[in-house]
Amino acid sequence: MKLSNIVSNGFCLGCGACEGVLGHSKIHMDLSQDGYLRPHNMSVLDSKDDYLINAICPGIRIENKVAEGNIHPIWGPILKIRTGYAFDEEVRRFGSSGGVISALAIYLIETKKVDFVAQISVSTTNPLVNEVQQSRTRTDVLSAAGSRYAPAAPLTRLMEFLETGQRFAVIGKPCDIAAVRNLSKIDKRIQSQIPYLLSFMCAGVPSMTGTYEVLKAMDVDRSKLISFRYRGDGWPGNARAEIDDGSVKEMDYATSWGNILNQHLQFRCKICPDGTGELADIVCADAWYGKDGYPDFNEHEGRSLVITRTAIGEELVSQIIKRGAIVVNDLHVNEIDKMQPYQRKRKQMVLGRLFATILRRGYGPRYKGMGLLKATLLADPVEWLRSAWGTFKRATGEY
């Protein structure tokens, strides 16, 4: 499939892997008119370029061939499930949920298991723009802590990082991790230079339009914005805008994410088979407490859900526990349903949404080893059909 077809059919996730592999001279990621990061050709792509894109693009190819341990039909490969939080109070407070991913990143750097961590942080020139950074210190990691509910392309500098010859970890969305796994089948440097792939559960990528709507609801002129945080400084923490006149405006998480941002998700996210980072070594998420059968978004001390999926990931978590950098408790798999009900339903519905997309468009992404049939059998048939029909109606036009 040509890159232009991937984009026009709504299969692009905006991860930046195509730019990262082919280089800025051939492809550059830019915001589209709809506010999503999309690749733009800087020169004509040849057949080898097309082949490489088709081999690595997670928008059209996700294959789980690295599964270890028990494979749950909803939650994927599992070696161990825990809840926990960073022992360092600052890391816990400013990281998303309990700050475990940030604690892992700091541990990897300080123990010299990696030279740096590739992760998304806020741009130094624009408080609304995400950019990939090389984190080499605790300060770097903390500057990138917290969720960024806007387009992010963490793989745009992947070849640049590999060419340093250094070892590094990647922190990314599940689709970013899938792209790295795809590339590892072609580029053997991945295995030797990227020993750890860390992810977080993802409900989808909102467009920048969603962020603009949040700022509008907060009555903030984005031209006068000094800094903007989607959440953090607590759990879940408020969206927080600092303005050039010294004033600060905030919005609670249930409103910013629940009422605004999640109304602006890109199409490909709605047919995603992997919101839970099944191809990562370790995946973290919000270990929400329950209230009336739903997650409670009131403020609490941060708590992360931590799932190790590979032996490498389990070894790393065991080491950081022994070091005392995170505090954990074991968790039964059935408890995840209460913390992440959206992810459970999403996995159950995705096969119907994929079939609907293929019927409407004539083709769709290829998902392999994701256990979608087993997940479908756990779904309510009426709800499954309704979800598929809704996707069929949406899968029209250009994206």
MIMARTI-507325 format. One record per residue: residue in three letters; x, y, z of N, C-alpha, C in turn. Coordinates in steps of 0.05 Angstrom, whole numbers, padded with zeros to 5 digits, always signed. Layout:
BEGIN
alaXYZXYZXYZ ...
END
This chain:
BEGIN
met+00017-00024+00000+00000+00000+00000+00018+00025+00000 lys+00012+00044-00017+00027+00069-00018+00022+00085+00007 leu+00042+00100+00015+00039+00116+00039+00015+00135+00037 ser+00011+00146+00014-00012+00164+00011-00038+00150+00015 asn-00040+00124+00008-00064+00108+00012-00068+00101+00042 ile-00046+00096+00056-00048+00091+00084-00060+00115+00098 val-00051+00139+00090-00061+00164+00103-00090+00169+00094 ser-00096+00168+00069-00122+00175+00059-00144+00156+00069 asn-00136+00131+00075-00156+00111+00084-00159+00111+00115 gly-00145+00129+00128-00148+00132+00157-00133+00112+00173 phe-00112+00099+00161-00098+00079+00176-00072+00090+00189 cys-00065+00114+00184-00041+00126+00196-00046+00132+00225 leu-00026+00125+00242-00027+00130+00270-00010+00155+00279 gly+00006+00165+00260+00022+00188+00266+00046+00182+00284 cys+00057+00157+00283+00079+00150+00301+00106+00161+00292 gly+00108+00167+00266+00133+00178+00255+00154+00157+00247 ala+00146+00131+00247+00165+00110+00240+00175+00113+00211 cys+00157+00122+00194+00165+00125+00165+00187+00146+00163 glu+00184+00169+00176+00204+00189+00176+00230+00180+00190 gly+00226+00166+00212+00249+00156+00227+00267+00137+00211 val+00254+00121+00194+00269+00101+00178+00280+00113+00152 leu+00263+00128+00138+00270+00138+00111+00285+00164+00113 gly+00282+00179+00134+00296+00204+00137+00279+00228+00130 his+00287+00251+00142+00273+00276+00139+00274+00286+00110 ser+00294+00278+00095+00296+00287+00067+00274+00274+00049 lys+00263+00251+00059+00242+00238+00043+00214+00242+00055 ile+00212+00242+00082+00186+00245+00095+00189+00263+00119 his+00168+00280+00122+00168+00297+00146+00140+00296+00158 met+00139+00293+00184+00113+00293+00198+00104+00321+00204 asp+00079+00327+00196+00068+00354+00201+00039+00350+00210 leu+00028+00370+00223+00000+00370+00231-00017+00373+00206 ser-00037+00356+00204-00056+00358+00182-00077+00380+00189 gln-00094+00385+00170-00115+00405+00173-00133+00397+00197 asp-00136+00371+00201-00153+00361+00223-00138+00359+00250 gly-00113+00367+00250-00098+00367+00275-00084+00342+00283 tyr-00079+00324+00264-00065+00299+00269-00037+00300+00256 leu-00017+00287+00267+00009+00285+00255+00007+00265+00231 arg+00015+00275+00208+00014+00258+00184+00040+00262+00168 pro+00049+00240+00154+00073+00243+00138+00068+00258+00112 his+00088+00275+00104+00087+00289+00079+00112+00282+00063 asn+00109+00275+00038+00132+00268+00022+00148+00292+00015 met+00174+00290+00021+00193+00312+00014+00206+00305-00013 ser+00204+00280-00021+00215+00272-00047+00199+00247-00056 val+00203+00238-00081+00189+00215-00091+00199+00190-00078 leu+00181+00172-00069+00189+00147-00056+00191+00125-00077 asp+00212+00109-00076+00214+00087-00095+00203+00061-00084 ser+00205+00039-00099+00192+00014-00090+00204+00003-00064 lys+00230+00008-00060+00243-00001-00035+00231+00014-00011 asp+00227+00040-00015+00215+00056+00006+00187+00046+00013 asp+00171+00040-00008+00144+00030-00004+00144+00003+00011 tyr+00163-00014+00004+00165-00040+00017+00171-00037+00046 leu+00190-00019+00052+00198-00014+00080+00175-00003+00097 ile+00161+00016+00085+00138+00027+00100+00117+00006+00106 asn+00111-00011+00086+00091-00032+00090+00101-00053+00111 ala+00127-00056+00113+00138-00076+00132+00137-00066+00161 ile+00140-00039+00165+00142-00029+00192+00118-00014+00202 cys+00101-00004+00184+00078+00014+00193+00059-00001+00211 pro+00056+00008+00236+00037-00005+00254+00008+00001+00248 gly+00004+00022+00231-00023+00028+00222-00036+00006+00205 ile-00019-00009+00191-00029-00030+00174-00019-00058+00181 arg-00001-00059+00201+00010-00085+00209+00018-00086+00238 ile+00004-00103+00253+00011-00109+00281+00011-00139+00284 glu+00035-00150+00290+00038-00179+00293+00051-00185+00320 asn+00038-00200+00337+00050-00207+00363+00063-00234+00361 lys+00089-00234+00356+00105-00258+00355+00125-00260+00378 val+00122-00242+00397+00141-00242+00420+00127-00250+00446 ala+00103-00261+00443+00087-00268+00467+00102-00288+00485 glu+00102-00283+00511+00113-00302+00530+00092-00304+00553 gly+00094-00326+00568+00077-00330+00591+00048-00336+00583 asn+00029-00331+00602+00001-00336+00596-00010-00314+00578 ile-00027-00322+00559-00038-00302+00541-00068-00300+00547 his-00076-00278+00558-00103-00273+00565-00118-00262+00541 pro-00143-00271+00536-00157-00262+00512-00162-00231+00511 ile-00163-00218+00534-00166-00189+00534-00140-00175+00540 trp-00125-00184+00559-00102-00169+00569-00076-00178+00557 gly-00076-00198+00540-00052-00205+00525-00032-00221+00541 pro-00007-00222+00532+00014-00238+00546+00019-00227+00574 ile+00020-00245+00594+00023-00236+00622+00043-00255+00636 leu+00064-00243+00647+00081-00258+00665+00074-00252+00694 lys+00069-00226+00700+00063-00219+00727+00047-00193+00726 ile+00027-00191+00744+00010-00167+00747+00014-00155+00775 arg+00019-00129+00776+00022-00116+00802+00008-00088+00800 thr+00003-00077+00823-00002-00049+00825+00021-00037+00842 gly+00027-00012+00837+00049+00000+00852+00052+00030+00847 tyr+00073+00040+00859+00079+00069+00855+00108+00074+00861 ala+00118+00096+00851+00146+00104+00855+00150+00111+00884 phe+00171+00101+00896+00178+00108+00924+00185+00138+00926 asp+00198+00148+00906+00205+00177+00905+00179+00193+00903 glu+00172+00209+00922+00147+00223+00923+00144+00242+00899 glu+00166+00255+00891+00165+00273+00868+00158+00259+00842 val+00171+00236+00838+00166+00220+00814+00137+00210+00815 arg+00127+00201+00838+00100+00191+00840+00080+00213+00834 arg+00085+00237+00843+00066+00259+00840+00064+00270+00812 phe+00087+00272+00799+00088+00285+00772+00086+00265+00749 gly+00091+00239+00755+00087+00219+00734+00057+00213+00732 ser+00049+00202+00709+00021+00193+00707+00017+00170+00725 ser-00007+00168+00736-00015+00148+00755+00006+00147+00778 gly+00019+00125+00783+00038+00123+00805+00066+00129+00798 gly+00072+00137+00774+00099+00144+00766+00118+00121+00761 val+00107+00097+00757+00125+00073+00754+00141+00075+00729 ile+00129+00084+00706+00145+00086+00682+00168+00105+00685 ser+00163+00128+00698+00185+00147+00703+00206+00135+00721 ala+00198+00120+00741+00217+00107+00759+00234+00087+00744 leu+00221+00072+00727+00236+00052+00710+00257+00066+00693 ala+00249+00089+00681+00267+00104+00663+00291+00114+00679 ile+00286+00125+00702+00307+00136+00719+00326+00113+00728 tyr+00315+00090+00735+00331+00067+00743+00349+00058+00721 leu+00338+00056+00697+00354+00047+00674+00378+00065+00668 ile+00373+00091+00671+00394+00111+00666+00415+00110+00689 glu+00406+00110+00713+00424+00112+00736+00441+00087+00740 thr+00430+00064+00731+00445+00039+00734+00461+00033+00708 lys+00459+00052+00689+00474+00050+00664+00467+00025+00647 lys+00442+00015+00651+00432-00006+00634+00427+00005+00606 val+00422+00031+00604+00420+00044+00578+00434+00071+00580 asp+00442+00081+00556+00454+00108+00555+00434+00130+00557 phe+00410+00125+00546+00389+00145+00548+00362+00131+00543 val+00341+00146+00548+00314+00137+00543+00301+00156+00523 ala+00290+00144+00502+00276+00160+00481+00247+00161+00490 gln+00237+00186+00494+00209+00189+00503+00199+00216+00494 ile+00173+00219+00496+00160+00244+00488+00160+00264+00511 ser+00166+00289+00505+00165+00311+00524+00153+00335+00510 val+00147+00355+00525+00136+00380+00514+00158+00395+00500 ser+00152+00408+00478+00172+00423+00463+00182+00446+00480 thr+00207+00453+00476+00219+00476+00490+00211+00502+00478 thr+00198+00502+00455+00190+00527+00442+00160+00531+00440 asn+00145+00510+00444+00115+00512+00441+00103+00494+00462 pro+00088+00505+00482+00078+00488+00504+00056+00469+00496 leu+00047+00470+00470+00026+00452+00461+00037+00430+00443 val+00063+00431+00436+00075+00413+00417+00091+00391+00432 asn+00087+00366+00423+00103+00344+00434+00127+00339+00416 glu+00150+00332+00429+00173+00325+00414+00188+00303+00428 val+00203+00287+00413+00218+00265+00425+00244+00276+00436 gln+00251+00266+00460+00276+00275+00472+00293+00252+00482 gln+00318+00256+00484+00337+00237+00496+00339+00244+00526 ser+00328+00227+00543+00330+00232+00571+00355+00217+00582 arg+00373+00232+00594+00398+00221+00604+00402+00225+00634 thr+00383+00239+00646+00384+00244+00675+00357+00243+00687 arg+00356+00242+00714+00330+00242+00728+00315+00267+00721 thr+00329+00290+00719+00316+00315+00712+00302+00314+00685 asp+00316+00301+00666+00304+00298+00639+00278+00282+00640 val+00279+00260+00655+00256+00243+00657+00232+00258+00670 leu+00238+00272+00691+00217+00287+00705+00205+00309+00687 ser+00222+00320+00670+00211+00341+00651+00192+00330+00631 ala+00194+00303+00626+00177+00290+00607+00154+00275+00621 ala+00153+00276+00647+00133+00260+00662+00105+00271+00657 gly+00086+00253+00658+00058+00261+00655+00048+00255+00627 ser+00022+00249+00624+00010+00243+00598+00008+00267+00581 arg+00011+00263+00554+00009+00285+00535-00013+00276+00515 tyr-00037+00285+00520-00060+00277+00503-00062+00293+00478 ala-00042+00290+00461-00041+00304+00435-00023+00288+00417 pro-00024+00294+00391-00007+00279+00372+00022+00279+00380 ala+00035+00256+00377+00063+00252+00384+00075+00232+00366 ala+00099+00238+00355+00113+00220+00337+00140+00213+00348 pro+00142+00195+00367+00167+00189+00381+00188+00174+00364 leu+00180+00165+00340+00199+00149+00324+00212+00164+00302 thr+00208+00191+00301+00219+00206+00278+00249+00207+00279 arg+00262+00203+00301+00291+00204+00304+00303+00176+00308 leu+00288+00155+00302+00297+00128+00309+00324+00121+00296 met+00327+00126+00270+00352+00120+00257+00375+00136+00268 glu+00369+00161+00274+00389+00179+00286+00400+00167+00313 phe+00381+00157+00329+00388+00146+00354+00404+00120+00351 leu+00396+00103+00332+00410+00078+00327+00439+00083+00317 glu+00442+00104+00301+00468+00110+00290+00488+00120+00310 thr+00478+00127+00334+00497+00134+00356+00512+00110+00366 gly+00502+00086+00361+00514+00062+00371+00509+00057+00401 gln+00493+00075+00413+00487+00073+00442+00463+00055+00447 arg+00461+00046+00471+00438+00030+00479+00417+00049+00492 phe+00392+00045+00485+00371+00062+00495+00344+00047+00498 ala+00328+00056+00516+00301+00046+00519+00282+00064+00504 val+00259+00053+00496+00238+00069+00483+00213+00068+00500 ile+00202+00091+00506+00176+00093+00519+00157+00104+00499 gly+00136+00089+00493+00117+00098+00472+00090+00086+00475 lys+00072+00095+00459+00045+00084+00457+00047+00055+00446 pro+00027+00039+00451+00028+00011+00440+00035+00010+00410 cys+00024+00028+00394+00030+00028+00366+00059+00035+00360 asp+00071+00052+00376+00099+00059+00372+00116+00034+00377 ile+00109+00019+00398+00124-00005+00405+00120-00026+00383 ala+00097-00028+00372+00092-00047+00349+00109-00040+00326 ala+00113-00014+00320+00130-00006+00298+00159-00015+00302 val+00169-00011+00327+00196-00020+00333+00199-00050+00331 arg+00179-00065+00340+00180-00094+00336+00180-00101+00307 asn+00164-00087+00291+00164-00093+00262+00192-00088+00250 leu+00204-00066+00257+00230-00059+00247+00252-00078+00256 ser+00248-00090+00279+00269-00108+00290+00272-00133+00272 lys+00252-00139+00256+00254-00162+00237+00272-00155+00213 ile+00277-00129+00209+00293-00120+00186+00320-00109+00195 asp+00320-00094+00217+00345-00082+00227+00354-00095+00253 lys+00375-00110+00252+00385-00126+00275+00396-00108+00297 arg+00400-00083+00292+00410-00065+00313+00389-00061+00335 ile+00364-00064+00328+00342-00061+00347+00347-00079+00371 gln+00353-00104+00366+00356-00123+00388+00379-00117+00407 ser+00401-00107+00395+00425-00102+00411+00425-00074+00424 gln+00412-00055+00411+00413-00027+00420+00388-00018+00435 ile+00366-00032+00432+00341-00025+00446+00333-00048+00463 pro+00345-00051+00487+00339-00075+00504+00313-00074+00518 tyr+00301-00050+00520+00276-00047+00535+00255-00031+00520 leu+00231-00042+00518+00209-00028+00505+00187-00025+00526 leu+00181+00000+00534+00162+00006+00555+00138+00021+00543 ser+00114+00013+00552+00090+00025+00541+00070+00031+00563 phe+00048+00043+00555+00026+00050+00573+00000+00045+00558 met-00020+00039+00573-00046+00034+00560-00056+00060+00548 cys-00067+00058+00523-00074+00081+00508-00103+00079+00499 ala-00118+00100+00503-00146+00100+00494-00150+00113+00467 gly-00128+00122+00455-00129+00135+00429-00116+00162+00429 val-00108+00172+00406-00094+00197+00403-00114+00219+00395 pro-00119+00239+00412-00136+00262+00404-00121+00281+00385 ser-00135+00294+00368-00123+00314+00350-00117+00339+00367 met-00101+00357+00355-00096+00383+00368-00121+00399+00371 thr-00141+00393+00355-00167+00407+00357-00179+00402+00385 gly-00175+00378+00395-00184+00371+00422-00171+00389+00443 thr-00145+00393+00441-00131+00410+00459-00141+00439+00457 tyr-00145+00448+00433-00156+00475+00429-00183+00478+00442 glu-00200+00457+00441-00226+00458+00453-00224+00459+00483 val-00205+00444+00494-00200+00446+00523-00193+00474+00531 leu-00174+00487+00517-00166+00514+00523-00189+00534+00520 lys-00205+00529+00500-00229+00547+00496-00248+00545+00519 ala-00252+00520+00528-00270+00516+00551-00259+00528+00577 met-00232+00530+00578-00219+00542+00601-00216+00573+00598 asp-00226+00583+00575-00224+00611+00569-00195+00621+00568 val-00178+00605+00554-00150+00611+00552-00143+00618+00523 asp-00130+00640+00518-00120+00648+00492-00093+00633+00488 arg-00092+00614+00470-00068+00598+00467-00043+00614+00458 ser-00047+00637+00447-00025+00654+00439-00011+00666+00463 lys-00025+00666+00486-00013+00677+00511-00005+00655+00531 leu-00004+00631+00521+00002+00608+00538+00032+00606+00543 ile+00039+00602+00568+00067+00597+00575+00073+00567+00579 ser+00055+00553+00592+00058+00524+00595+00031+00512+00597 phe+00030+00486+00589+00004+00471+00591+00010+00442+00598 arg-00005+00433+00618-00002+00405+00627-00030+00392+00625 tyr-00031+00368+00613-00056+00354+00610-00066+00341+00636 arg-00047+00332+00653-00053+00320+00679-00027+00317+00694 gly-00028+00306+00718-00004+00303+00734-00005+00322+00758 asp+00016+00322+00774+00017+00337+00799-00007+00329+00816 gly-00010+00302+00819-00033+00290+00832-00043+00267+00814 trp-00063+00253+00824-00074+00231+00808-00104+00232+00809 pro-00117+00236+00786-00104+00239+00760-00092+00267+00755 gly-00098+00286+00771-00087+00313+00767-00104+00328+00746 asn-00102+00354+00748-00118+00372+00730-00102+00380+00705 ala-00117+00386+00684-00105+00401+00662-00099+00429+00673 arg-00075+00440+00667-00067+00465+00679-00053+00483+00658 ala-00064+00507+00655-00053+00526+00636-00042+00550+00651 glu-00016+00557+00646-00004+00581+00657-00003+00602+00635 ile-00012+00626+00641-00015+00647+00621+00006+00669+00626 asp+00012+00684+00606+00034+00703+00608+00029+00726+00627 asp+00005+00729+00637-00001+00750+00657+00002+00740+00685 gly+00012+00715+00687+00016+00703+00714-00007+00687+00725 ser-00030+00687+00711-00053+00673+00720-00052+00643+00712 val-00067+00627+00726-00068+00598+00722-00097+00589+00721 lys-00103+00572+00701-00130+00561+00699-00128+00530+00698 glu-00147+00517+00711-00146+00488+00712-00173+00476+00705 met-00172+00450+00697-00196+00435+00690-00192+00407+00700 asp-00213+00395+00712-00210+00368+00723-00208+00347+00700 tyr-00196+00325+00706-00191+00303+00687-00217+00293+00674 ala-00237+00289+00690-00262+00278+00680-00274+00296+00658 thr-00270+00322+00661-00280+00340+00641-00261+00342+00617 ser-00235+00346+00621-00216+00349+00599-00215+00325+00582 trp-00211+00302+00594-00209+00277+00578-00237+00266+00572 gly-00253+00263+00594-00279+00249+00591-00299+00263+00573 asn-00299+00290+00574-00319+00305+00559-00309+00318+00533 ile-00283+00322+00531-00273+00337+00508-00253+00321+00491 leu-00230+00315+00502-00208+00303+00486-00216+00277+00473 asn-00230+00259+00487-00237+00233+00475-00258+00235+00453 gln-00268+00259+00448-00287+00263+00425-00272+00269+00399 his-00245+00270+00401-00229+00278+00378-00208+00257+00370 leu-00215+00232+00374-00195+00211+00368-00194+00205+00338 gln-00170+00198+00329-00167+00192+00300-00180+00165+00294 phe-00187+00161+00269-00203+00137+00261-00188+00111+00267 arg-00162+00110+00261-00147+00085+00264-00147+00076+00293 cys-00148+00094+00312-00149+00087+00340-00175+00072+00347 lys-00196+00077+00332-00222+00064+00338-00223+00035+00328 ile-00203+00027+00311-00202-00001+00303-00176-00013+00312 cys-00165-00003+00334-00140-00012+00345-00143-00038+00361 pro-00127-00059+00356-00129-00084+00371-00112-00084+00396 asp-00096-00062+00400-00077-00063+00422-00075-00036+00436 gly-00095-00032+00453-00093-00008+00470-00078-00014+00496 thr-00069-00039+00499-00057-00047+00525-00027-00054+00522 gly-00014-00048+00500+00014-00052+00498+00023-00080+00499 glu+00010-00098+00483+00016-00126+00484+00044-00133+00474 leu+00057-00116+00458+00083-00122+00447+00106-00110+00464 ala+00099-00096+00485+00120-00084+00502+00131-00104+00522 asp+00154-00097+00533+00165-00114+00555+00150-00109+00581 ile+00143-00084+00585+00128-00076+00609+00107-00055+00600 val+00083-00057+00610+00062-00037+00605+00051-00028+00631 cys+00046-00002+00633+00034+00010+00657+00008+00024+00649 ala-00008+00029+00670-00034+00042+00665-00043+00054+00692 asp-00065+00069+00690-00078+00078+00715-00092+00055+00729 ala-00084+00050+00753-00098+00029+00769-00121+00042+00784 trp-00141+00051+00769-00163+00066+00780-00177+00050+00803 tyr-00185+00065+00824-00202+00053+00844-00231+00054+00833 gly-00247+00035+00842-00275+00034+00832-00294+00051+00848 lys-00315+00060+00835-00336+00075+00848-00362+00071+00832 asp-00382+00057+00844-00407+00052+00831-00404+00037+00805 gly-00384+00019+00804-00380+00002+00781-00363+00016+00759 tyr-00354+00040+00764-00338+00055+00745-00312+00065+00758 pro-00291+00071+00742-00267+00082+00754-00273+00109+00767 asp-00260+00113+00790-00264+00138+00805-00242+00158+00798 phe-00249+00180+00787-00230+00200+00778-00225+00222+00798 asn-00235+00218+00823-00229+00237+00844-00199+00234+00851 glu-00188+00255+00863-00159+00255+00869-00152+00235+00891 his-00130+00220+00885-00119+00200+00904-00089+00202+00902 glu-00076+00187+00920-00047+00182+00917-00043+00164+00892 gly-00024+00171+00875-00021+00157+00850-00016+00127+00852 arg-00028+00111+00835-00024+00082+00834-00024+00072+00806 ser-00004+00057+00799+00000+00047+00772-00008+00017+00771 leu-00019+00009+00749-00022-00019+00742+00004-00026+00727 val+00017-00048+00734+00042-00056+00722+00040-00085+00712 ile+00042-00089+00686+00041-00116+00674+00068-00121+00660 thr+00081-00143+00669+00105-00151+00654+00097-00172+00634 arg+00108-00169+00609+00099-00186+00587+00122-00204+00577 thr+00146-00197+00583+00169-00213+00574+00187-00218+00598 ala+00205-00238+00594+00225-00244+00615+00243-00220+00621 ile+00249-00206+00600+00266-00182+00603+00251-00161+00620 gly+00226-00158+00615+00210-00139+00630+00207-00147+00659 glu+00202-00173+00664+00199-00183+00691+00225-00180+00707 glu+00247-00186+00694+00273-00183+00707+00278-00154+00716 leu+00271-00135+00698+00275-00107+00704+00257-00098+00728 val+00232-00106+00727+00214-00098+00749+00224-00111+00776 ser+00232-00136+00775+00242-00149+00799+00266-00134+00810 gln+00284-00125+00793+00308-00110+00802+00301-00083+00815 ile+00282-00069+00803+00275-00043+00813+00260-00045+00840 ile+00245-00067+00843+00231-00072+00869+00252-00077+00890 lys+00272-00093+00884+00293-00099+00904+00309-00074+00911 arg+00312-00056+00892+00326-00031+00897+00309-00012+00915 gly+00283-00017+00916+00265-00001+00933+00255+00024+00918 ala+00258+00025+00891+00249+00048+00876+00219+00048+00871 ile+00207+00025+00872+00178+00024+00870+00167+00005+00892 val+00143+00011+00900+00129-00005+00920+00105-00019+00906 val+00103-00045+00909+00083-00060+00893+00067-00079+00910 asn+00044-00087+00899+00027-00109+00909+00019-00126+00885 asp+00017-00152+00890+00007-00170+00868-00022-00165+00863 leu-00031-00170+00839-00059-00166+00831-00069-00189+00814 his-00093-00198+00818-00105-00219+00802-00115-00207+00776 val-00113-00222+00755-00120-00212+00728-00149-00202+00726 asn-00167-00214+00741-00195-00206+00740-00200-00177+00750 glu-00181-00168+00767-00184-00141+00778-00179-00119+00757 ile-00165-00126+00736-00159-00106+00715-00185-00096+00702 asp-00205-00114+00700-00230-00106+00688-00243-00082+00702 lys-00240-00080+00728-00251-00059+00743-00236-00033+00740 met-00210-00035+00734-00193-00011+00731-00193+00000+00703 gln-00196-00018+00683-00195-00010+00655-00218-00022+00639 pro-00243-00015+00646-00266-00027+00632-00267-00018+00603 tyr-00257+00006+00597-00257+00015+00569-00240-00003+00552 gln-00216-00010+00562-00198-00027+00546-00210-00055+00542 arg-00224-00065+00562-00236-00092+00559-00257-00091+00536 lys-00275-00071+00537-00295-00070+00516-00283-00065+00489 arg-00263-00048+00488-00250-00042+00462-00239-00067+00449 lys-00225-00084+00464-00214-00109+00453-00236-00128+00443 gln-00258-00128+00458-00281-00145+00450-00294-00136+00424 met-00293-00110+00419-00307-00099+00396-00290-00097+00370 val-00264-00099+00373-00247-00090+00351-00249-00108+00326 leu-00254-00134+00329-00256-00151+00305-00280-00143+00288 gly-00302-00136+00300-00325-00127+00285-00320-00101+00271 arg-00305-00083+00285-00298-00057+00273-00279-00061+00249 leu-00261-00080+00252-00242-00086+00230-00257-00097+00206 phe-00275-00116+00210-00291-00127+00188-00307-00106+00174 ala-00319-00088+00190-00335-00066+00179-00317-00048+00162 thr-00293-00042+00171-00274-00025+00156-00267-00039+00129 ile-00261-00065+00130-00254-00079+00106-00277-00080+00086 leu-00302-00084+00096-00325-00085+00079-00329-00058+00065 arg-00324-00037+00080-00329-00010+00070-00307-00001+00051 arg-00281-00007+00058-00259+00003+00043-00246-00017+00024 gly-00253-00042+00028-00241-00063+00010-00216-00075+00021 tyr-00205-00063+00042-00181-00074+00055-00178-00060+00082 gly-00161-00071+00098-00156-00059+00124-00130-00068+00136 pro-00124-00060+00160-00098-00068+00173-00098-00098+00177 arg-00073-00108+00180-00069-00137+00185-00061-00140+00214 tyr-00077-00155+00229-00071-00160+00257-00067-00191+00260 lys-00045-00198+00272-00038-00226+00275-00028-00232+00303 gly-00039-00254+00315-00030-00262+00341-00041-00245+00363 met-00064-00231+00359-00075-00213+00378-00099-00225+00394 gly-00106-00249+00387-00128-00262+00401-00155-00250+00398 leu-00160-00238+00375-00185-00223+00371-00210-00240+00371 leu-00208-00264+00360-00232-00282+00359-00240-00289+00388 lys-00221-00296+00404-00227-00303+00432-00239-00280+00447 ala-00229-00256+00442-00240-00232+00454-00268-00227+00445 thr-00273-00231+00419-00300-00227+00408-00321-00246+00421 leu-00312-00270+00427-00331-00290+00439-00339-00282+00467 leu-00325-00263+00479-00332-00253+00506-00350-00229+00505 ala-00356-00219+00481-00372-00195+00477-00402-00201+00476 asp-00418-00181+00482-00447-00182+00479-00452-00180+00448 pro-00466-00200+00436-00469-00201+00407-00484-00176+00396 val-00504-00167+00410-00519-00143+00401-00501-00119+00401 glu-00486-00115+00423-00468-00092+00425-00446-00094+00404 trp-00437-00118+00399-00416-00123+00379-00425-00114+00351 leu-00449-00123+00344-00460-00116+00318-00466-00086+00316 arg-00475-00074+00337-00480-00045+00337-00454-00030+00333 ser-00433-00039+00347-00407-00026+00344-00396-00029+00316 ala-00399-00053+00304-00390-00057+00277-00405-00039+00257 trp-00431-00037+00261-00447-00021+00243-00439+00009+00245 gly-00434+00018+00269-00425+00045+00273-00399+00051+00258 thr-00381+00032+00259-00355+00035+00245-00359+00035+00215 phe-00377+00018+00206-00383+00016+00177-00393+00044+00167 lys-00409+00057+00183-00419+00083+00174-00397+00105+00176 arg-00378+00101+00194-00357+00121+00197-00334+00118+00177 ala-00331+00093+00167-00308+00087+00150-00312+00097+00122 thr-00317+00123+00119-00322+00134+00092-00305+00159+00089 gly-00301+00167+00064-00287+00192+00059-00257+00191+00063 glu-00245+00215+00060-00216+00218+00064-00210+00224+00093 tyr-00185+00217+00101-00177+00222+00129-00152+00239+00130 
END
